[in-house]
Amino acid sequence: MSSITRAPAGRRLRALAQAELALLGRNRSVVFTALAMPLVLPFSVRPALDRIDLHKQGLSIGAVTATAAIGFAFLFAVYTSLVNAYTARREELVLKRMRTGELSDTEILIGTALPAVGLGLVQALLVSAGCMALLHTGAPRAPYLTLLGLAAGLVLSAALAALTASFTRTTESGQVTALPLVLVSMIGSGISIPIEVLPGRLASVCAFLPLSPAIRLVRAGWTDRLSAAQALGTTATALAWIVVAVFAVQRWFRWEPRR
């Protein structure tokens, strides 16, 4: 009988996402950070980009700026906001109460992440359209690569947020526990400075950072400078990071408050 009256998974996820969206809207500081940072930070690195010969690497200011904005959306609209959301829901016993209902653990994690992921997606699309109009980047030459990188970056950012929340004691300390990945990704994953302009050995190391494959795919959508083999290898690396992150969340995510 319970299997007959059980609500469809889609309906349960939609209800949870709507509730989470309402809670997200009440946290003005998180909303401001998620909305403002991806728009402001890409232009803050413009002076450094002006001193780099981007054309030598087949890059343009527009493509680099658009990629940076999408990368910052991964970090701030999705990653940092979800670290706070998962930690707050856990410490307030919301996650524990939801586990006693119809929702599965996977549905709880996905439903909580949907508003932030949706915000990151909308922001990335709007920024891309803005760069095409204002910076004359033109439409991506290989849009399927940009869309693939966008999907990989959004999913991985959400999974990494859940993993980071597992080691975060309070919402206040979430800014500290999220900072290492934010800084490493900004500097080494090609968000602020393209990996292509880094020294060879350093570039090789940075290419295997968690968000580097997604950022490379996003940028390649504008430049179309990845061969089929390179695109497959980059996609495989991105998928490997997603698998590792999801496994780590299943293994270490905490549903009880950290005392």
Secondary structure, 3 states (H helix, E strand, C coil): CHHHHCCCHHHHHHHHHHHHHHHHHHCHHHHHHHHHHHHHHHHHCHHHHHCCCCHHHCCCHHHHHHHHHHHHHHHHHHHHHHHHHHHHHHHCCHHHHHCCCCCCHHHHHHHHHHHHHHHHHHHHHHHHHHHHHHCCCCCCCCHHHHHHHHHHHHHHHHHHHHHHHHCCCCCCCHHHHHHHHHHHHHHHCCCCCCHHHCCHHHHHHHCCCCCHHHHHHHHHHHHCCCCHHHHHHHHHHHHHHHHHHHHHHHHHCCCCCCC
